[in-house]
Amino acid sequence: MRLDKFLKVSRLIKRRTLAKEVSDQGRIEINGSVAKASSTVKAGDELTLRLGQRKVTVRIERIQETTRKEEAAEMYTILKEERLSPAENPMD
């Protein structure tokens, strides 16, 4: 599945266009490598997202084309979540 679609379906990012923008800015990594919106993700991959003053690392548990709001969080497991100082996050 494409990265931008996974982010939207899993509700890590609310809109696919926003997921594409964040990806294209180099703020998302898959298994340690900078990812584009068109990158393919699969179960077991680790994503690191820099969103605002937060850095979130998640492991993809499963891929689904569609999901209900209540089940979206089951698609991933949060491994680490940290706050960034403004100096660490030059993109913002």
TADAKA-V159002 format. One record per residue. N is the residue number from 1. RES is the residue in one small letter. PSI is psi in degrees with one decimal (999 if undefined). Layout:
N;RES;PSI  N;RES;PSI
//
This chain:
1;m;145.0  2;r;146.2  3;l;-47.7  4;d;-36.9  5;k;-41.2  6;f;-44.7  7;l;-37.5  8;k;-49.6  9;v;-39.6  10;s;-9.2  11;r;24.5  12;l;-35.2  13;i;134.8  14;k;-38.6  15;r;144.8  16;r;-36.2  17;t;-38.4  18;l;-40.3  19;a;-40.3  20;k;-44.0  21;e;-47.2  22;v;-42.6  23;s;-46.9  24;d;-17.6  25;q;-1.7  26;g;24.4  27;r;7.4  28;i;135.4  29;e;144.1  30;i;118.7  31;n;39.8  32;g;-5.0  33;s;138.2  34;v;134.7  35;a;149.4  36;k;167.4  37;a;-30.7  38;s;-1.0  39;s;146.9  40;t;134.7  41;v;154.0  42;k;166.7  43;a;136.6  44;g;-18.5  45;d;148.5  46;e;128.5  47;l;137.7  48;t;121.0  49;l;131.8  50;r;107.9  51;l;109.4  52;g;-127.1  53;q;20.0  54;r;149.1  55;k;118.9  56;v;131.2  57;t;126.2  58;v;153.5  59;r;130.7  60;i;123.5  61;e;-38.6  62;r;158.5  63;i;129.7  64;q;142.8  65;e;-38.2  66;t;157.6  67;t;156.1  68;r;155.4  69;k;-42.0  70;e;-25.6  71;e;-7.1  72;a;-39.6  73;a;-16.5  74;e;-9.7  75;m;-14.1  76;y;162.7  77;t;129.2  78;i;120.9  79;l;-38.2  80;k;142.2  81;e;125.4  82;e;155.8  83;r;141.8  84;l;144.7  85;s;156.6  86;p;-31.2  87;a;-29.4  88;e;-15.5  89;n;75.6  90;p;-13.0  91;m;-25.4  92;d;999
//
